[in-house]
Amino acid sequence: MPPTTSVVYPGTNGKLVYVADSLGNIIPDFSHAGYQGGGVPIPYVAIKETLWPKLGDNADLIQAAVDRVSALPLDATGFRGAVLLKMGMYQLDKPIYIKASGVVLRGEGRSDVGTILYGKIPKPAEPGTGPRFRRPALINVNGAAGIKLLEESKQDITDEYVPVGAFSVKVVSAKGFKKGDRVIVRRIGNEEWIKKIGLDTATVGRNRWKPFDINFDRSIVAVNGNTLTLDAPIFTAIEKRWGGGAIYKYTDERIEQVGIENLRGISEYDPSIRTKEYGNMDRDDLGATHRYQGEEYFSDENHYANFIDLSNVKNAWVRNMSALHFGSSVVQANAGTKWVTVQDCDAREPVSQRWGGRRFTFQMNGQFCLVQRCVSEKGRHSFVLQGSEASGNVFLACTAINPFSSSEPHNHWSNGVLYDNVKAPLTARFWDYIIGWAGANIVFWNCEGDYLIQQPPTAQNYSFGHIGLNAVIFNAALQDLTKRNGHVEAMDRHVTPKSLFLTQLEERLGLEAVKNITNQVP
């Protein structure tokens, strides 16, 4: 029988036991990730428009169909309908946009004989429009607005310390709150906290930080006196001495119930543009003369960086997709997104240079995103997050093939993220010179591959049941191995339960919820 860990393990009744540290922090419940808050099957939405490909540009044809469906009324389930793209090749001379709730874009498969969207090389950008990666994606799910805080509803949190994994906070007065209210729980980080984590001085170079807040998007499930109980835990501790916290109600203008499914995307590129430079790779010096030189490869960047971008959207999904030759992301869920599922997608043969700022294959910068059963070939940061708003996200049963860097929280305190049964080089660490502490309260569970895990001050990172060396060769010039190691248990052998996420989901919602999203056993 596989070993258990000392921090979370099955008890005598079969339920998980969580052991708190001296401050009350526990391994948090990650089971809220995914469409509709986890455990809900992705629906099949009725077809309202059917298209066949035509010669030449198909962008206006598809956009018109999407717009017609977007103008339909929402049905009782919150959907307007699906646009079905019949099998064949659809040349796209410009991007597609979905800007309304309840719209699904569906193909007839991601294979060579399925539905293929072929993104032509975009026309040269107009002066002042920015660099390559600020272009639109080939498909853009883009709500016009996100959430807006109701400043008059603000209540300060009175707890001296709210630990990681907690579901409740105390406020000065809970009179203005009720069950069902949508709220932002704000964790404040003041100048003293920045000093504590060592990112306040000029000695840290370009990664010097200023005070910032972390916002957790939640709903209230109960009000008891001045204690508010939340629908999901917090992922960075709220502490009075670092500025405390506050809670706000908000209005929500995000679109929702949007899906992209059963398609292949291809980005056209110029095959005459090639290079032999691979960036810093395992170099310990960032200078151009120290760049790794290897086999020549296609490196054009005047084409689509991203296949699918999600902005100002919640309860969305991307499934059964294949992507070829994009320069960075198959799916990028931006900050402000929530409850997104990305599943059964693969990225093959990306075309770009193989160093900084490229090949962030599955990039989840929102909250409660679930990426499962996805494959990244020749990516760099294949399963990645950026920014402190990236929290509560889960990568489950994903694989990186021939990666050129590590999967990881990549920037500015991404927090409360689970890598569960992922096969890829992984890090949760300090980036010397350009980033600082990339992630906090990150959990690796039964993963495989080389890894590097370090402990940020005031937080922790964990590795359980990891098969691989606690060392990585990538970005060696940006490592600081003087930082403390994170919490590591059961090296080179997996632990029980097999999947932390699926076990937590079963305990919260029952076995049927697990069956709704996977055929794996917890």
Disulfide bonds with the S-S distance in Angstrom:
none
